[in-house]
């Protein structure tokens, strides 16, 4: 009988909490109708990345030519990963959401961002065998107490039904902050930063990986992580992020 009364009790407690603490927009804090959502203004402020976009980099094209195309940037400097997709451009609203999750311990935003991630990455999630978050070095993880990429990957795994395995990739080098570095400096900074542990190679061998990150700037981190996964036995790596820096956006 206690088990039968638990669900109504939880609903009553949830309703009481919402009366005392009304749902607020996860970006600006304005009142909203449902928990962990965005107000109309912040939703309108997200610049979603939708087709037409480069099939390799996932960066948007200005004109829809009705074809699946690869951008000149992807041809001139092909990424290590096979395909990339992102929810939105990394502008004001997307930056606020990422920073609230990453630096303000607002883990309540992860579910909402993860749902958007699953929608943007439907194709990649369908094709993958396993989801792997971009790892943090253990010292940074200890200071932050959580990995934002892992928190985004959790709802993606739940929605897609694909397994999540953070043990397939380690960050073994404590790198300097990437902010302010050029693309070549970022690449050098990340040299040898990631590694597939020997005991994980059997689980990784021949599998298609969906790598998850919060923000892609130059792609240096994603390239370094993808290279380590491929060297560790992965068949291919796709990349899914919440936001992506788009030049001249």
N, C-alpha and C positions, 0 to 999 in steps of 0.2 A: 504493500500500500504506500509505503514511503517513496518508492520509486515512481509510482504513478503521480504523486503530488509534487514531484521535484520540478517537472517542466513548467507547470503553472506558476510555481513559486519563483522560478527563474524569470519568467515573463513579467511577473509583478515587480520583482526587484529591478529588472531592466527598465520598466516603465517609470518606476520611482526615480531611478538615476537620471533618466532623460528629463524629468520634471525639474530636478534640482540642478542638473547640468545639461541644458539643452544642446543638441547636436550643433557643432560648429564646423565651418569650412576648414578643411585641413591645410589650406594655403593662407587665407587671410583672417580666419577666426570669426567671420560673420555667421549668424544663425542660418542653419539649413534644415531641410525637412527630414533628412536621414543621416545617421551617424557615418563618419568616415567618408564624406562626400565633398564635392566642390560646389560653391555658390555659382549662380549663373555668370557673374562677372569673371570669376577665375576660370571657369570652364571655357568661356569665350576667349580668355587670354592664352590658353594653351594652343600653340600652333602645331597641330597634328601633322605628322609626315605620312602622306598617303600617295598612292600612285597618281601621276607618273614619277618613278624614282629609279636611280641606278640599281640594277639588279645585283651588283656586287657590293657597293658601299651603302645602299639604302638612302642616299642623299637625293633630295627632290629635284626634279627638272622644272624649269619655268614654263615649258610648253609641252602639251600632251601630243605626241606624234602617233599615238595609237600602236606603238610597238614596245616590246620588252628590250630595253637598251642598256648598254654599259657606258658609263660616263668617261670622258677623256681622262679624268683623274685616276680612275680605276685601271684604265689601259696603260697609262704612263707609269703608274706605281701600284701594281696589283697587291692587294692585301694578302696576308697569309691565310686568313679565314676565307671560306667559300662565299658566304652571303651574310649581309648585315641588315638588320631592321631596327628601327627605333620608334618609340611612341610619338615623340614631339621634338621640335627644335629646342635647343638649350637657350631659352630666352628668359625673361623675367619670371613668369609664373612657374615654368619648369624648374628654374634655378631655385626658387623659393621652396618648392616641394622637395627637391633633392636635399637641400641644405637643412630643412627641418628634420628629415629622416636621418641624415648623416651626422649632423653636428648638434642638434637639439634633442636627441633621443626621442623623437616623435615616431616610435615604432607603430603607432596607430595608422600612420600614413602608408605603411608598407602594403597592407592588404589592397587598398584602393589603387595604388600604383601597380601592384602585381596583376590586378584584374585588367588594367589597361595594357600592361605588358603582354598578357596572354592573348588579348585581342589583336595587338599589332603583330605578334609572332606566331599566329595560328599555323601558318604554312611551315615555319621552321620547327615548331614543336611537333607537328604531325610527322615530320621526316626524321626527327632525332631519335636516338636510342637512350640517351641519358642527358640530364641537365647538370651543368657544373657552374657554380658561381665563381667569379674572379676572386681569388683568396686574398686576405690581408696577411702581412707578416705577423708573427705571433706577438711581437711587442706592440704593434699598432692595434691588434685585436684586443690585447689586454687593456690598453688605455681606453679604447672606444667601447669595449664590452660586447660588441656585436659587429657582424659584417653586413653592411647595407645590401650588398649584392646577394648574399644568402637570404636576407629577409624578403627581397623582391622575388627570388627564385622559389620560395616556399609556395605562395599561392599559384604561381605558374605551374609548378609540379602538380598541385592539387587539381587545378582546372584541366590541365592537359592529360593527366593520368600517366605522365612519364616520370621515371624515377629521378630523384635528386641525389647526387653523390658528391659532396664536397671533398671527400678523401682522395679523389682522383687527381687533384692538382694542389700543390703546395707552393707558397711563396717563401722561398728559402733565403732571399737576399733582402736586407732592409734598405730600401732605396730612398733617395732624397725626394722631397716633395716635387711633383711634376709641374706645379704652377709656375709659370714664367719661363719654362724651358722651351727651346725650339724643338721641332720634330726630331732632328738628328740628335739633339741632346737627350730627349726623352728616350730614344732608342738605345743610346749608350747607357743611360741610367738604368735601364731595365735588362741589360745584358746579363743573362744567367739568373734572373730573378725568380723564375718559375721552374718547377721540376715535378715530374710524375714519380711518385715513390715506387721503388721496385716492386713492392707487394701489391701495387694497384695495376700493374701492367696487364695482368691476365684479364681483369675486368674491363680494361679500356681497349684491348686489342680488337681491331676491326669494327669498332662502334662509331656511330656518328654522334658528335657531341654538340649540344647547344650551350654555348658559353654566355653567361648572364653578367652584365655590369650595369652600374647606375647611369654613368655618363661616358660617352665616347667623345674625346676631343680631337686628337690627331690620329688615334687608332694604334698608338705605339704599345699601350698596355695590352690591348686585344691581340695585336700581332705577336707579342712576346709570349703571352699565355697560349695562343693557338699553336705557335711553333713548338712549345714544350709538349702540348698534348699530341701533336702529330708525331714528334720524335718518340713519344711514349707509346705509340701504337694506334692512336685514333685513326679511323678511316678518313674523316673529314670534320671540320669545325665550322659551325655557323655562329653568328654573334647577334645577341638581342640585348638592347639597352633601353632604359626609360627615355633618355634624352641624348641628342647628338648635336654637337656644334656644327652648324652649317655656315660656310663662308658667305659673307654678304647677305646674312639672313636678317 
